[in-house]
Amino acid sequence: MWSSPAVVKIGNRLVGDGEPVFVIAEIGINHNGSLEIAKKLIDGACLAGCDAVKFQKRTPEKCVPRDQWHIERDTPWGRMTYIEYRHRVEFGEREYAEIDRYCKERGILWFASCWDEESVEVMERFDPPCYKAASAALTDHALLRAMKATGRPLILSTGMSTMEEIEAAVAAVGQGRLLIAHATSAYPCAPEQLNLRMIPTLKARYPRCPIGYSGHETGLAPSGAAVALGATFVERHITLDRAMWGTDQSASVEIVGLVKLCANLRDIERSLGDGIKRVYENELAQRKKLARVRPSEGAKVAAEANGAHAD
């Protein structure tokens, strides 16, 4: 699988410095166990121009503490135990086979955050382009190694983690084919807790790894700021309606907002440039009209600013 320092190939896309921002629409469990909702969310991600959609995969008996299995709760589907509820909103192999078919039909990549090793085995049947380790899994080195052992790229999310825990996780799996996402695990997250300057901190600490941003804020502007600070990929939770049932819905972006977000991210990445000062061709008329310089000097100045020489 092709990779080079700070650039990793995910599916048919290169992700990293100098490449277009890789935009991931996190569906997670916002489908509430409905394939119909999942397909509508995939459609929304395609409409917005996202590069990939991401789901979450759990084996409920492995991920829910046994002392919580039989606690009853009210749900939109009636009163049920917590373990029953987790099964109700969890997609199995049949549903993911249909998601795989539908994403291929729509021409969008899909993958999942796996919360246990058994879920990695399930996802391997669909040949995913990469894996994502949720922030809650960052200290589960056995699970990280299981995902990395597939040979696929791994995106490591770093919410609710110390720098020492991040370093230990990176050491556990190595920096090859590794992408690191800055995150704060608050849902939704207040702007003062986003700490976006961690993005250049991580880029300096791990120059071989593409660094990105997994956001849980309610607005769109911080995700654009993340790109301006050097994020090479952006992940945001998406929903059909922020008022829907589910713990992640309120920190998600509705489809109209997702369309706007993707357009903003593309504008931002195009506007960043390369940091080399130059005079552009369409500035010359204004320079000739307004600047305190002889008109004949305009072409010479533009040529020199662009690295050429005027005779």
BAFI-3210 file (N, C-alpha, C; in Angstrom, 3 decimals, decimal comma, padded with zeros to 6 digits):
// residues 311
n [1|2|3|4|5|6|7|8|9|10|11|12|13|14|15|16|17|18|19|20|21|22|23|24|25|26|27|28|29|30|31|32|33|34|35|36|37|38|39|40|41|42|43|44|45|46|47|48|49|50|51|52|53|54|55|56|57|58|59|60|61|62|63|64|65|66|67|68|69|70|71|72|73|74|75|76|77|78|79|80|81|82|83|84|85|86|87|88|89|90|91|92|93|94|95|96|97|98|99|100|101|102|103|104|105|106|107|108|109|110|111|112|113|114|115|116|117|118|119|120|121|122|123|124|125|126|127|128|129|130|131|132|133|134|135|136|137|138|139|140|141|142|143|144|145|146|147|148|149|150|151|152|153|154|155|156|157|158|159|160|161|162|163|164|165|166|167|168|169|170|171|172|173|174|175|176|177|178|179|180|181|182|183|184|185|186|187|188|189|190|191|192|193|194|195|196|197|198|199|200|201|202|203|204|205|206|207|208|209|210|211|212|213|214|215|216|217|218|219|220|221|222|223|224|225|226|227|228|229|230|231|232|233|234|235|236|237|238|239|240|241|242|243|244|245|246|247|248|249|250|251|252|253|254|255|256|257|258|259|260|261|262|263|264|265|266|267|268|269|270|271|272|273|274|275|276|277|278|279|280|281|282|283|284|285|286|287|288|289|290|291|292|293|294|295|296|297|298|299|300|301|302|303|304|305|306|307|308|309|310|311]
n.u [000,847|000,660|002,653|004,139|006,351|004,266|002,187|-000,471|-002,066|-005,484|-007,860|-008,590|-007,400|-004,913|-003,761|-002,712|-000,016|000,018|-001,917|-005,420|-007,835|-009,043|-012,238|-014,316|-017,410|-018,930|-021,071|-021,505|-023,431|-025,685|-027,623|-029,443|-029,996|-031,318|-031,401|-032,478|-032,245|-029,469|-028,738|-029,809|-028,148|-025,691|-026,261|-026,457|-023,825|-022,536|-023,758|-022,712|-020,058|-018,213|-015,403|-015,486|-017,546|-018,150|-018,701|-019,629|-018,558|-019,494|-019,274|-021,806|-021,876|-019,223|-018,508|-020,194|-020,314|-020,929|-022,486|-024,245|-025,920|-028,631|-029,972|-032,796|-034,227|-035,951|-036,791|-037,112|-038,269|-039,658|-039,612|-036,650|-033,898|-030,488|-028,585|-030,206|-030,990|-028,519|-028,054|-030,216|-029,571|-027,333|-025,579|-025,354|-023,640|-025,238|-026,488|-024,232|-023,266|-025,119|-024,682|-022,072|-022,504|-024,148|-022,553|-020,517|-022,021|-022,696|-020,222|-018,492|-016,118|-016,109|-015,795|-015,046|-015,092|-013,740|-014,631|-013,813|-011,950|-013,345|-015,082|-013,322|-012,691|-015,155|-015,398|-013,235|-014,157|-015,195|-013,231|-012,143|-010,956|-009,422|-008,950|-010,475|-009,527|-011,357|-011,396|-011,831|-010,640|-007,944|-006,119|-006,280|-004,213|-004,025|-006,271|-005,692|-003,407|-004,548|-006,120|-004,123|-002,600|-003,881|-002,794|-003,835|-004,283|-004,393|-006,400|-005,944|-007,667|-007,596|-008,968|-009,858|-007,403|-004,072|-000,897|001,113|-000,259|-000,990|001,543|002,318|000,448|001,070|003,651|003,011|001,876|003,419|004,605|004,164|001,851|000,048|-002,359|-003,166|-005,630|-006,499|-008,616|-011,340|-013,129|-015,935|-019,413|-021,912|-018,849|-017,433|-016,216|-013,902|-012,657|-011,649|-008,992|-007,325|-004,718|-003,284|-003,012|-000,806|001,091|001,014|001,755|004,395|005,443|004,985|006,087|006,004|003,440|000,198|-001,751|-004,870|-008,263|-010,860|-013,931|-016,289|-017,853|-020,610|-020,759|-019,458|-017,159|-014,750|-013,798|-012,927|-010,893|-009,189|-008,202|-006,838|-004,828|-003,368|-004,528|-004,943|-006,979|-010,469|-012,980|-016,401|-019,329|-022,461|-025,977|-029,489|-031,236|-030,732|-032,269|-032,981|-033,278|-030,559|-027,199|-025,164|-026,315|-026,806|-024,332|-023,753|-023,622|-026,107|-027,390|-027,597|-025,838|-023,535|-023,047|-022,398|-020,155|-018,268|-017,918|-016,799|-014,385|-013,029|-012,706|-011,032|-008,701|-007,847|-007,293|-005,061|-002,541|001,048|002,744|004,689|005,538|004,058|003,323|000,296|-001,040|-003,541|-003,391|-001,956|-003,171|-004,380|-002,089|-000,760|-002,550|-002,807|-000,466|002,601|004,539|006,296|004,362|005,629|007,199|005,638|005,303|007,887|008,197|006,220|007,166|009,625|008,726|007,548|009,592|010,899|012,860|012,963|013,800]
n.v [-001,189|002,142|004,718|007,639|009,860|011,824|011,598|009,512|006,808|006,421|004,367|005,487|007,895|010,304|011,336|013,981|016,367|018,894|017,723|017,630|018,453|015,783|014,803|013,550|012,200|011,533|009,109|007,303|006,092|007,443|006,662|005,213|002,491|002,140|001,292|002,825|005,468|005,545|005,384|007,773|009,559|008,886|009,707|012,455|013,051|012,528|014,472|016,780|016,552|015,043|012,901|010,418|008,226|007,361|004,724|003,187|000,274|-002,224|-004,989|-005,676|-007,220|-007,279|-004,636|-003,316|-002,895|-005,641|-005,188|-003,276|-004,352|-005,169|-002,958|-001,004|001,186|003,974|004,159|005,212|002,966|001,718|000,527|-000,981|-003,232|-002,138|-003,599|-004,757|-002,450|-001,589|-003,579|-003,027|-000,641|-001,309|-002,115|-005,114|-007,777|-008,175|-005,672|-004,074|-005,181|-004,278|-001,519|-001,406|-002,123|000,019|002,310|001,831|001,996|004,708|005,818|006,526|006,362|004,122|003,339|002,164|002,856|000,611|-001,048|-003,265|-006,342|-008,400|-006,979|-005,886|-008,150|-008,587|-006,267|-006,622|-008,291|-006,679|-005,312|-002,661|000,743|001,829|002,071|003,443|004,496|005,094|007,809|006,789|004,341|004,709|004,014|001,289|-000,822|-003,370|-003,576|-001,488|-002,531|-004,743|-003,587|-002,269|-004,426|-005,452|-004,305|-002,073|001,540|003,468|005,614|007,602|008,785|011,407|012,420|013,156|012,392|012,220|013,759|011,959|009,536|009,571|009,423|006,889|005,278|005,733|004,712|002,063|001,153|002,108|004,499|004,184|004,352|005,694|007,970|010,890|012,299|015,338|015,949|016,839|015,344|016,171|016,579|018,513|020,346|023,085|026,174|027,205|024,963|023,587|023,846|024,188|024,744|022,540|021,135|022,127|021,485|018,657|018,137|018,988|017,222|014,710|014,387|012,539|011,636|012,193|014,817|015,510|016,627|015,958|016,996|018,165|020,301|022,695|024,599|025,691|027,125|026,531|024,129|024,971|026,668|024,753|023,528|025,713|025,822|023,641|021,077|018,034|016,342|016,222|015,405|015,185|014,640|013,713|014,343|013,811|015,379|017,407|017,160|014,562|011,273|010,148|010,093|011,435|013,186|015,956|017,130|017,083|017,763|019,014|018,163|020,388|022,165|020,645|020,682|023,388|023,465|021,784|023,244|025,565|024,530|023,743|026,246|027,446|025,816|026,312|028,991|029,258|029,089|029,166|030,591|032,146|035,323|037,065|038,961|039,007|038,368|039,548|041,697|043,676|045,717|047,295|047,999|049,536|051,611|052,677|052,468|054,035|054,004|053,760|052,912|051,165|049,625|047,702|045,111|044,134|044,015|042,134|039,883|039,438|038,952|036,532|034,839|035,048|036,720|039,968|041,408]
n.w [000,000|-000,965|000,415|001,853|003,664|005,668|003,857|003,038|001,397|000,996|-000,042|-003,211|-002,846|-002,005|001,110|003,025|003,550|001,104|-000,430|-001,472|001,059|002,943|003,416|005,849|006,499|009,374|010,097|012,088|014,703|014,127|012,420|013,806|013,676|011,294|007,946|005,924|006,883|007,051|004,343|003,393|004,722|003,586|000,983|001,476|002,202|-000,212|-001,838|-000,657|-001,303|000,111|000,891|002,094|004,084|007,476|009,785|012,954|014,636|016,821|019,084|021,038|023,487|024,196|024,482|026,216|029,647|031,823|034,099|033,253|031,424|031,913|032,747|032,512|030,026|028,575|025,179|021,695|020,646|022,569|026,022|027,082|027,849|028,372|026,913|024,980|023,667|022,629|020,730|019,113|017,775|016,409|013,502|011,620|009,809|007,537|007,113|006,702|004,370|002,534|002,805|001,857|-000,820|-001,596|-001,186|-003,024|-005,344|-005,224|-005,362|-003,229|-000,575|002,281|005,742|009,091|012,636|014,802|017,756|019,083|018,841|017,514|015,936|014,113|012,635|011,396|009,795|008,080|006,116|004,211|002,946|003,737|003,149|005,147|008,741|011,700|014,881|017,651|020,031|022,592|022,394|022,337|024,333|024,308|023,419|022,335|020,674|018,899|017,678|016,450|014,440|012,999|012,198|010,009|007,838|006,743|006,452|009,477|011,325|014,045|016,722|019,149|021,359|024,778|025,891|027,222|026,374|026,833|026,674|023,996|022,799|023,694|022,393|019,685|019,681|020,114|017,743|015,681|013,185|010,482|007,801|009,425|010,588|012,386|014,397|015,781|018,555|020,737|023,196|023,806|023,721|022,619|021,778|023,470|022,096|023,406|024,313|022,188|021,300|018,940|018,232|018,832|016,513|014,807|016,758|016,886|014,242|014,241|016,108|014,967|012,137|010,066|009,848|008,524|009,775|011,224|011,891|014,120|014,686|017,143|017,582|017,468|015,464|012,201|011,609|013,195|012,026|009,532|010,399|011,422|009,109|008,048|009,900|009,260|009,152|007,470|006,974|007,692|009,970|010,582|012,523|011,120|010,532|009,922|011,296|013,998|016,237|016,473|018,029|020,017|021,226|019,859|018,099|018,618|018,422|015,802|012,228|010,151|006,853|005,098|006,344|006,076|003,326|003,045|004,722|003,387|001,010|002,084|003,151|000,824|-000,395|001,493|001,444|-001,167|-000,972|000,644|-000,572|-001,329|000,244|-000,931|-001,953|-004,599|-007,581|-009,136|-012,403|-012,837|-011,162|-012,346|-013,847|-011,881|-010,507|-012,427|-012,630|-010,016|-008,409|-007,261|-009,491|-012,575|-015,441|-017,256|-015,692|-014,560|-015,794|-015,560|-012,767|-012,130|-013,486|-012,198|-009,602|-009,960|-010,391|-012,791|-015,407|-016,679|-019,768]
ca.u [000,000|001,554|002,712|005,394|006,254|003,187|001,149|-000,923|-003,125|-006,714|-008,629|-007,987|-007,046|-003,745|-004,125|-001,532|000,441|000,065|-003,047|-006,714|-008,324|-009,862|-013,393|-014,997|-018,715|-019,097|-022,449|-021,472|-024,687|-026,785|-028,650|-030,388|-030,345|-032,153|-030,688|-033,041|-031,589|-028,052|-028,615|-030,048|-026,937|-024,698|-026,646|-026,092|-022,361|-022,206|-024,202|-021,798|-018,720|-017,308|-014,590|-015,777|-018,445|-017,623|-019,649|-019,026|-018,900|-019,264|-019,920|-022,364|-021,500|-017,833|-018,298|-021,051|-020,028|-021,991|-023,402|-025,189|-026,707|-030,047|-030,568|-033,841|-034,301|-036,972|-036,239|-038,190|-038,834|-040,233|-038,698|-035,844|-032,634|-029,446|-027,958|-031,157|-030,905|-027,281|-028,289|-031,223|-028,968|-026,083|-025,655|-024,636|-023,006|-026,216|-026,652|-023,006|-023,165|-025,928|-023,963|-020,940|-023,046|-024,685|-021,443|-019,869|-022,922|-022,626|-018,848|-017,893|-015,456|-016,695|-015,045|-015,660|-014,350|-014,003|-014,484|-013,326|-011,273|-014,321|-015,609|-012,307|-012,868|-016,348|-015,113|-012,270|-014,882|-015,626|-012,055|-012,216|-009,737|-008,660|-009,692|-010,390|-009,570|-012,026|-010,609|-011,978|-009,818|-006,537|-005,284|-006,450|-003,161|-004,302|-007,213|-004,960|-002,539|-005,389|-006,465|-002,900|-002,088|-004,544|-002,018|-004,551|-004,006|-005,134|-006,589|-005,955|-008,278|-006,842|-009,762|-009,793|-006,131|-002,899|000,159|001,834|-001,063|-000,856|002,876|002,327|-000,336|001,859|004,746|002,467|001,519|004,369|004,141|003,857|000,428|-000,708|-002,863|-003,533|-006,661|-006,733|-010,031|-011,751|-014,303|-017,100|-020,480|-021,011|-017,661|-017,385|-015,062|-012,697|-012,051|-011,232|-007,525|-006,892|-003,260|-002,680|-002,756|000,620|001,900|001,105|002,512|005,809|005,849|004,918|006,172|005,761|002,024|-000,797|-002,472|-006,178|-009,125|-012,172|-014,602|-017,584|-018,487|-021,888|-020,588|-018,631|-015,928|-013,529|-013,277|-012,157|-009,672|-008,316|-007,523|-005,892|-003,710|-002,589|-005,202|-004,994|-008,283|-011,455|-014,108|-017,505|-020,552|-023,564|-027,300|-030,612|-031,915|-030,026|-033,212|-033,275|-032,824|-029,185|-026,264|-024,266|-027,053|-026,712|-022,994|-023,597|-023,935|-027,163|-026,900|-027,426|-024,588|-022,424|-022,776|-021,701|-018,842|-017,362|-017,593|-015,873|-013,074|-012,372|-012,276|-009,907|-007,477|-007,392|-006,848|-003,852|-001,369|002,311|003,533|005,688|004,913|004,133|002,357|-000,485|-001,310|-004,724|-003,090|-001,127|-003,945|-004,493|-000,750|-000,501|-003,458|-002,770|000,819|003,541|005,611|006,059|003,627|006,505|007,852|004,711|005,609|009,168|007,967|005,456|008,049|010,605|008,029|007,191|010,811|011,436|013,676|012,526|014,903]
ca.v [000,000|003,274|005,776|008,358|010,719|012,810|011,319|008,121|006,540|005,816|004,092|006,111|009,259|010,596|012,195|014,520|017,700|019,130|017,069|018,194|018,017|014,570|015,119|012,338|012,397|010,490|008,705|006,685|005,377|008,389|005,989|004,624|001,132|002,158|001,367|003,936|006,691|005,466|005,706|009,208|010,234|008,669|010,609|013,808|013,176|012,611|015,788|017,808|016,374|014,378|011,826|009,137|008,171|006,450|004,152|002,604|-001,155|-002,786|-006,213|-005,138|-007,969|-006,980|-003,203|-002,826|-003,590|-006,590|-004,670|-002,361|-005,073|-005,333|-001,686|-000,649|002,596|004,299|004,431|005,409|001,661|001,167|000,315|-002,189|-003,232|-001,428|-004,495|-004,848|-001,182|-001,567|-004,433|-002,388|000,423|-001,821|-002,805|-006,377|-008,052|-008,004|-004,244|-003,519|-005,641|-003,346|-000,240|-001,576|-002,064|001,348|003,263|001,588|002,554|006,168|006,239|007,148|005,423|003,976|002,522|002,181|002,772|-000,675|-000,922|-004,525|-007,144|-009,138|-006,047|-005,782|-009,331|-008,364|-005,231|-007,122|-008,956|-005,671|-004,689|-001,207|001,449|002,178|001,955|004,575|004,165|006,153|008,330|005,890|003,153|005,072|003,312|-000,158|-001,093|-004,634|-003,264|-000,695|-003,442|-005,598|-002,819|-002,002|-005,689|-005,731|-003,672|-000,902|002,753|003,636|006,978|007,556|009,972|011,686|013,084|012,745|011,692|013,027|013,642|010,724|008,432|009,626|008,916|005,442|004,644|005,793|003,756|000,704|000,731|002,621|005,654|003,845|004,313|006,193|009,331|011,280|013,341|016,077|015,958|017,017|014,461|016,751|016,501|019,260|020,912|024,546|026,679|027,399|023,664|022,931|023,821|023,868|024,872|021,210|020,606|022,305|020,761|017,267|018,102|019,101|016,028|013,529|014,885|011,451|011,261|013,229|015,258|016,032|017,168|015,365|018,051|017,893|021,580|022,872|025,491|025,257|027,905|025,892|023,129|025,727|027,115|023,586|023,394|026,825|025,509|022,529|019,778|017,459|015,694|016,726|014,511|015,745|013,848|014,260|013,887|014,369|016,340|017,431|016,852|013,126|010,467|009,669|010,917|012,204|014,018|017,399|017,593|016,721|018,766|018,615|018,082|021,748|022,662|019,862|021,239|024,657|023,178|021,281|024,365|026,434|023,881|023,826|027,637|027,716|025,167|027,010|030,349|029,260|029,348|028,526|031,472|032,905|036,562|037,297|039,879|038,238|039,033|040,403|042,869|044,635|046,894|048,153|048,534|050,587|052,725|053,231|052,443|055,107|053,399|053,959|051,770|050,219|048,757|046,697|043,774|043,718|043,649|040,869|038,791|039,159|038,368|035,165|034,075|035,185|037,911|040,786|042,028]
ca.w [000,000|-001,173|001,426|001,976|004,837|005,759|002,865|003,100|000,431|001,499|-001,244|-004,391|-002,484|-001,190|002,235|003,673|003,154|-000,328|-001,078|-001,059|002,365|002,911|004,264|006,314|007,131|010,406|010,353|013,411|014,953|013,920|011,623|014,756|013,290|010,094|006,675|005,161|007,356|006,674|002,924|003,241|005,180|002,525|-000,100|001,877|002,126|-001,640|-002,298|-000,145|-001,861|001,056|000,319|002,738|005,235|008,489|010,729|014,152|014,756|018,147|019,548|022,285|024,692|024,539|024,695|027,298|030,907|032,147|035,116|032,623|030,417|032,208|033,160|031,555|029,641|027,586|023,855|020,715|020,294|023,783|027,139|026,876|028,577|027,641|025,937|023,874|022,935|021,845|019,568|018,248|016,958|015,841|012,209|011,497|008,527|006,460|006,846|006,141|002,986|001,739|002,819|000,947|-002,184|-001,876|-001,291|-004,317|-006,357|-005,157|-005,612|-002,044|000,323|003,610|006,692|010,419|013,892|015,444|019,199|019,631|017,825|016,720|014,941|013,058|011,790|010,573|008,801|007,113|005,036|003,240|002,340|003,934|002,758|006,353|009,992|012,632|016,305|018,402|021,150|023,734|022,172|022,183|025,314|024,106|022,444|021,647|019,598|017,903|016,918|015,610|013,241|012,239|011,660|008,739|006,777|006,244|007,216|010,729|011,814|015,506|017,305|020,374|022,389|026,198|026,087|027,524|025,376|027,115|026,151|022,538|022,460|023,934|021,333|018,450|019,839|020,072|016,377|014,704|012,437|009,103|007,453|010,574|010,556|013,748|014,413|017,014|018,925|022,128|023,307|024,460|022,722|021,727|022,411|023,515|021,330|024,220|024,605|020,950|021,338|017,579|018,076|018,931|015,166|014,494|017,746|016,436|012,984|014,593|016,858|014,105|010,750|009,103|009,882|008,245|010,968|010,878|012,938|014,323|015,437|017,759|017,871|016,789|014,321|011,088|011,479|013,706|011,095|008,557|011,063|011,536|007,820|007,952|010,796|008,725|009,138|006,123|006,850|008,652|010,204|011,359|012,619|010,337|010,927|009,174|012,160|015,281|017,312|016,479|019,160|019,955|021,997|018,999|017,138|018,892|018,050|014,395|011,212|009,234|005,477|004,554|006,907|005,528|001,997|003,263|005,298|002,352|000,121|002,815|003,258|-000,485|-000,578|002,396|000,977|-002,367|-000,648|001,474|-001,406|-000,966|001,106|-001,699|-002,423|-006,035|-008,166|-010,085|-013,683|-012,761|-010,343|-013,076|-014,238|-010,700|-010,211|-013,406|-012,375|-008,662|-007,705|-007,582|-010,256|-013,994|-016,002|-017,944|-014,712|-014,058|-016,296|-014,987|-011,362|-012,089|-013,910|-011,144|-008,455|-010,310|-010,565|-014,147|-015,633|-017,801|-020,471]
c.u [000,885|001,505|004,071|005,263|005,167|002,146|000,824|-002,042|-004,283|-007,633|-007,909|-007,512|-005,742|-004,145|-002,850|-001,173|000,540|-001,065|-004,357|-007,161|-009,277|-011,000|-014,174|-016,306|-018,957|-020,586|-022,547|-022,679|-025,872|-027,858|-029,717|-030,884|-031,179|-031,291|-031,194|-032,388|-030,129|-027,864|-028,866|-028,823|-025,803|-024,993|-026,243|-024,599|-021,908|-022,580|-023,221|-020,407|-017,724|-016,554|-014,946|-016,864|-017,888|-018,748|-018,899|-019,481|-018,499|-019,859|-020,489|-021,927|-020,064|-017,633|-019,157|-020,702|-021,217|-022,967|-024,399|-026,144|-028,213|-030,686|-031,576|-033,830|-035,422|-036,292|-037,396|-038,882|-039,431|-039,183|-037,957|-034,581|-031,562|-028,785|-028,887|-031,094|-029,649|-027,398|-029,255|-030,594|-027,667|-026,333|-024,840|-024,088|-023,975|-026,366|-025,398|-022,763|-023,963|-025,279|-022,780|-021,407|-023,460|-023,575|-020,677|-020,705|-022,833|-021,216|-018,198|-017,267|-016,234|-015,788|-015,675|-014,626|-014,732|-013,688|-014,028|-012,763|-012,239|-014,912|-014,614|-012,458|-014,079|-016,039|-014,138|-012,951|-015,277|-014,466|-012,062|-010,905|-008,854|-009,507|-009,547|-010,452|-010,208|-011,151|-010,663|-011,096|-008,328|-005,619|-005,430|-005,462|-003,386|-005,251|-006,521|-004,089|-003,349|-005,788|-005,238|-002,367|-002,761|-003,743|-002,675|-004,145|-004,905|-005,188|-006,778|-006,538|-007,780|-007,633|-009,593|-008,511|-005,023|-001,869|000,943|001,072|-001,014|000,479|002,952|001,566|000,435|003,015|004,246|002,216|002,521|003,755|003,846|002,360|-000,454|-001,090|-003,367|-004,507|-006,699|-008,230|-010,180|-013,074|-015,369|-018,171|-021,698|-019,873|-017,701|-016,137|-013,781|-012,017|-011,541|-009,718|-006,929|-005,387|-002,538|-002,359|-001,306|001,541|002,093|001,893|004,015|006,306|005,903|004,948|005,928|004,279|001,136|-001,595|-003,797|-006,959|-010,446|-012,945|-015,962|-018,275|-019,800|-021,751|-019,677|-017,260|-014,687|-012,949|-012,477|-010,851|-008,682|-007,530|-006,489|-004,658|-002,942|-003,248|-005,327|-006,245|-009,178|-012,588|-015,147|-018,676|-021,647|-024,881|-028,339|-031,298|-031,255|-030,944|-033,563|-032,748|-031,363|-028,215|-025,383|-024,988|-026,819|-025,354|-022,701|-024,012|-025,048|-026,678|-026,696|-026,120|-023,383|-022,048|-021,983|-020,290|-017,864|-016,960|-016,594|-014,468|-012,322|-011,897|-011,039|-008,629|-006,953|-006,791|-005,524|-002,590|-000,130|003,218|004,615|005,010|005,137|003,131|001,619|-000,837|-002,496|-004,574|-002,438|-001,886|-004,104|-003,146|-000,434|-001,321|-003,170|-001,389|001,724|004,775|005,285|005,374|004,533|007,180|006,952|005,053|006,899|008,976|007,245|006,347|009,037|009,948|007,674|008,419|011,400|012,279|013,165|013,726|014,666]
c.v [001,242|004,247|006,427|009,263|011,779|012,664|009,827|007,950|005,829|005,609|004,650|007,530|009,303|011,608|012,677|015,888|017,803|018,496|017,762|017,634|016,830|014,766|013,845|012,740|011,230|010,232|008,052|005,790|006,330|007,842|005,351|003,242|001,034|002,270|002,528|005,253|006,695|005,854|007,189|010,012|010,060|009,600|012,049|014,049|013,291|013,981|016,874|017,712|015,781|013,254|010,461|009,318|007,136|006,015|003,722|001,155|-001,659|-004,188|-005,869|-005,881|-007,697|-005,521|-002,606|-003,586|-004,438|-006,031|-003,653|-003,072|-004,977|-004,079|-001,263|000,849|002,762|004,686|004,721|004,113|000,964|000,996|-001,003|-002,099|-002,565|-002,323|-004,708|-003,585|-001,137|-002,462|-003,761|-001,351|-000,028|-002,505|-004,091|-006,557|-007,848|-006,529|-003,645|-004,006|-004,712|-001,960|-000,292|-001,457|-000,640|002,388|003,072|002,161|004,066|006,702|006,960|006,065|005,302|003,097|002,700|002,334|001,456|-000,561|-002,211|-005,350|-007,938|-008,255|-005,823|-006,958|-009,167|-007,373|-005,709|-007,800|-007,978|-004,891|-003,171|-000,522|001,823|001,836|003,240|004,033|005,335|006,597|007,404|004,661|003,459|004,327|001,790|-000,588|-002,395|-004,402|-002,444|-001,599|-004,347|-004,867|-002,586|-003,275|-006,075|-005,191|-002,435|000,347|002,840|005,112|006,894|008,859|010,161|012,437|012,431|011,981|012,679|012,860|012,356|009,508|008,390|009,024|007,404|004,698|004,622|004,801|002,319|000,228|001,194|003,717|005,366|003,722|004,760|007,649|009,663|012,444|014,019|016,108|016,327|016,290|015,043|016,912|017,307|019,904|022,436|025,035|026,790|026,090|022,951|022,846|023,457|024,009|023,555|020,634|020,866|021,625|019,307|017,151|018,182|017,830|014,797|013,942|013,809|011,116|012,423|013,543|015,879|016,466|016,434|016,296|017,650|019,190|021,698|023,743|024,909|025,914|027,197|024,833|023,793|026,217|025,962|023,379|024,494|026,584|024,262|021,175|019,275|016,619|016,212|015,721|015,244|014,770|014,515|013,627|014,448|015,468|016,293|017,127|015,368|012,458|010,057|010,641|011,809|013,224|015,514|017,973|017,316|017,874|018,221|018,766|019,459|022,353|021,937|020,363|022,535|024,417|022,723|022,389|025,299|025,836|023,945|025,247|027,941|027,082|025,832|028,370|030,389|029,542|028,645|029,407|032,256|034,144|036,731|038,358|039,113|039,072|039,984|041,544|043,990|045,887|047,848|048,775|049,699|051,830|053,433|053,349|053,578|054,505|053,612|052,726|050,734|049,262|047,609|045,296|043,243|043,249|042,311|039,692|038,422|038,505|036,912|034,335|034,157|036,448|038,652|041,464|043,536]
c.w [000,000|-000,002|001,374|003,175|004,684|004,658|002,918|002,081|001,110|000,307|-002,457|-004,121|-001,698|-000,129|002,899|003,140|001,639|-001,098|-000,662|000,281|002,189|003,906|004,558|006,985|008,085|010,625|011,725|013,630|014,826|012,986|012,488|014,317|012,032|008,843|005,829|005,570|006,942|005,216|002,667|003,681|004,176|001,347|000,223|001,799|000,675|-002,194|-001,889|-000,749|-000,885|000,351|000,872|003,781|006,202|009,421|011,992|014,251|016,124|018,231|020,918|023,542|025,123|024,949|025,799|028,572|031,346|033,177|034,552|031,655|030,668|032,800|032,095|031,267|028,617|026,283|022,895|020,322|021,512|024,873|026,931|027,705|027,721|026,597|024,747|023,011|022,069|020,616|018,587|017,319|016,284|014,511|012,267|010,097|007,364|006,095|006,217|004,716|002,070|001,694|001,859|-000,506|-002,538|-002,028|-002,598|-005,450|-006,405|-005,367|-004,451|-001,174|001,633|004,452|008,065|011,514|014,543|016,935|019,866|018,496|016,954|015,626|013,808|012,092|010,870|009,459|007,727|005,922|003,924|002,636|002,500|003,553|003,935|007,568|010,778|014,047|017,027|019,566|022,359|023,620|022,160|023,153|025,224|023,022|021,691|020,475|018,508|017,044|016,001|014,334|012,374|011,574|010,344|007,564|006,209|007,044|008,443|011,083|013,317|016,043|018,728|021,443|023,747|026,525|026,438|026,412|025,587|026,570|024,618|022,115|022,644|022,841|020,019|018,519|019,697|018,646|015,323|013,843|010,957|008,873|008,611|010,337|011,951|013,689|015,774|017,292|020,388|022,284|024,221|023,393|023,163|022,512|022,340|022,780|022,146|024,605|023,345|020,817|019,978|017,374|018,367|017,557|014,759|015,505|017,315|015,132|013,259|015,283|015,963|012,632|009,696|008,975|009,440|009,506|010,530|012,090|012,948|015,245|015,958|018,182|017,107|015,546|013,263|011,064|012,022|012,769|009,985|009,143|011,204|010,250|007,654|008,818|010,358|008,732|007,705|005,908|007,960|008,740|011,039|011,371|011,794|010,778|009,969|009,957|013,537|016,461|017,371|017,743|018,947|020,601|021,128|018,117|017,363|018,523|016,580|013,486|010,331|007,791|004,847|005,060|006,360|004,136|002,122|003,787|004,225|001,389|000,793|002,882|001,936|-000,771|000,262|001,865|-000,293|-002,037|000,108|000,660|-000,902|-000,117|000,399|-002,271|-003,910|-006,428|-009,251|-011,316|-013,577|-011,757|-011,156|-013,483|-013,069|-010,339|-011,146|-013,099|-011,061|-008,046|-008,155|-008,261|-011,726|-014,571|-016,647|-016,987|-014,265|-014,497|-015,706|-013,554|-011,278|-012,465|-012,830|-009,933|-008,698|-010,686|-011,954|-014,227|-016,834|-018,435|-020,618]
res [m|w|s|s|p|a|v|v|k|i|g|n|r|l|v|g|d|g|e|p|v|f|v|i|a|e|i|g|i|n|h|n|g|s|l|e|i|a|k|k|l|i|d|g|a|c|l|a|g|c|d|a|v|k|f|q|k|r|t|p|e|k|c|v|p|r|d|q|w|h|i|e|r|d|t|p|w|g|r|m|t|y|i|e|y|r|h|r|v|e|f|g|e|r|e|y|a|e|i|d|r|y|c|k|e|r|g|i|l|w|f|a|s|c|w|d|e|e|s|v|e|v|m|e|r|f|d|p|p|c|y|k|a|a|s|a|a|l|t|d|h|a|l|l|r|a|m|k|a|t|g|r|p|l|i|l|s|t|g|m|s|t|m|e|e|i|e|a|a|v|a|a|v|g|q|g|r|l|l|i|a|h|a|t|s|a|y|p|c|a|p|e|q|l|n|l|r|m|i|p|t|l|k|a|r|y|p|r|c|p|i|g|y|s|g|h|e|t|g|l|a|p|s|g|a|a|v|a|l|g|a|t|f|v|e|r|h|i|t|l|d|r|a|m|w|g|t|d|q|s|a|s|v|e|i|v|g|l|v|k|l|c|a|n|l|r|d|i|e|r|s|l|g|d|g|i|k|r|v|y|e|n|e|l|a|q|r|k|k|l|a|r|v|r|p|s|e|g|a|k|v|a|a|e|a|n|g|a|h|a|d]
***
